[in-house]
Amino acid sequence: MIVWFDEAPSADLVGGKGNALATMACAGLPVPPGFCIPPGAVVSEAMMSDALVQLAADAVAVRSSAIGEDSSFASFAGIHLSRLNVRSAAGALTALDEVRASATTAAATAYRARQRICGPPRVAAVVQRMVWPNVSGIAFTCDPVTGKDQIVIEATWGLGESIAAGAVTPDRFVLSPDGMVLDSSVGIKDVAVVAREEGTAESPVDPALQNVPCIDSTSIAAVAELARKCEALFGQPQDVEWALGAGEIWLLQSRPVTT
């Protein structure tokens, strides 16, 4: 069973991440096209191949979307697996199996226990056309530590996985609710996550680019505006993943801010 974003699937069917991406896509926000696979759904290689042809994607990202994931009380950030730059139907099915299995690891089980989430995990998955950005990052529509009414943007070269993994100190910009930059700092961005033949790898960043801002004021303002649109769409402060490439900003995820 494959459920496309434009079918507006519910969170009960495709999990928080899948539902949020579908909601954003249906609202006209710049989300890479994709589809969801509900928990336990059986997808043959022929079905996956047809879906990837319809998606017109040379490469896809396969990401978890567990029921209850990306909720206001449990983000599951970094707990479940993602597979990027998957280049075949067979590879996507293998990635789907790996994503589902990641919900039963020791870390995932311990996280569910801490959050008092009962019952066996039910893991949907999201399959999206892969985008290859020059710069990626995160935008919070309130300070994720203090809850203060500010927009906090973090940015780094390449894919945003280097931020999630703690491999870099990203550039950081703090904006007022009306978009004025209140504070900024330039991070040390000496590695970037980039494509390889299949999958991704860390690559050294040119020394001339390691300690300079990777995003300009125009793009900062554009990211902040999109983050505010996500907040308005979902009715609460959001933690938004974004990617910038070829002059276009893509939204890769939006979930409630959790501290």
Buried (B, 14 or more C-beta within 10 A) or exposed (E): EBBBBEEEBEBEBBBBBBBBBBBBBBEEBBBBBBBBBBBEBEBEEEBBBEBBEEBEBEBBBBBBBBBBBBBEEBBBBEBBBBBBBBBBBEBBBBBBEBBBEBBEEEEBEEBBEEBEBEEEBBBBBBBBBBBBBBBBBBBBBBBBEEEEEBBBBBBBBBBBBBBBEEBBBBBBBBBEEEEEBEEBEBBEBBBBBBBEEEBBEBBEBEEEEBEEBBBEEEBBBBBBEBBBBBBEBBEEBBBBBBBBEEEEBBBBBBBBBBE
